[in-house]
């Protein structure tokens, strides 16, 4: 029984602590245009934002209460961009401007 704890449980526990520490102390890089957008239009806590970035600029697709709605808007934007033959990237961000999902067309 103690072998299971030493060889299985303990390494996973220490690994999870290491991952938490790395996430807490690693610098979060927010791009300049996204930072400016969040300064101009702040997002309420627990809301999500869908963005489109193409060769011209960064465009807001909308603000949503749930993450699945924001992801759906990003995929719809991707579908529209592919139909128009355009290259663009679509992002779903949380209220802290952290990227949760990225979709390229």
Secondary structure as the mmCIF struct_conf table of DSSP 4:
data_model
#
loop_
_struct_conf.conf_type_id
_struct_conf.id
_struct_conf.beg_label_comp_id
_struct_conf.beg_label_asym_id
_struct_conf.beg_label_seq_id
_struct_conf.end_label_comp_id
_struct_conf.end_label_asym_id
_struct_conf.end_label_seq_id
HELX_RH_AL_P HELX_RH_AL_P1 UNK A 2 UNK A 4
HELX_RH_PI_P HELX_RH_PI_P1 UNK A 5 UNK A 9
HELX_RH_AL_P HELX_RH_AL_P2 UNK A 10 UNK A 25
BEND BEND1 UNK A 26 UNK A 26
HELX_LH_PP_P HELX_LH_PP_P1 UNK A 27 UNK A 29
HELX_RH_AL_P HELX_RH_AL_P3 UNK A 32 UNK A 40
BEND BEND2 UNK A 41 UNK A 41
TURN_TY1_P TURN_TY1_P1 UNK A 45 UNK A 46
STRN STRN1 UNK A 48 UNK A 54
BEND BEND3 UNK A 55 UNK A 56
STRN STRN2 UNK A 58 UNK A 64
BEND BEND4 UNK A 65 UNK A 66
HELX_RH_AL_P HELX_RH_AL_P4 UNK A 67 UNK A 84
TURN_TY1_P TURN_TY1_P2 UNK A 85 UNK A 85
STRN STRN3 UNK A 88 UNK A 93
TURN_TY1_P TURN_TY1_P3 UNK A 95 UNK A 96
STRN STRN4 UNK A 99 UNK A 104
#
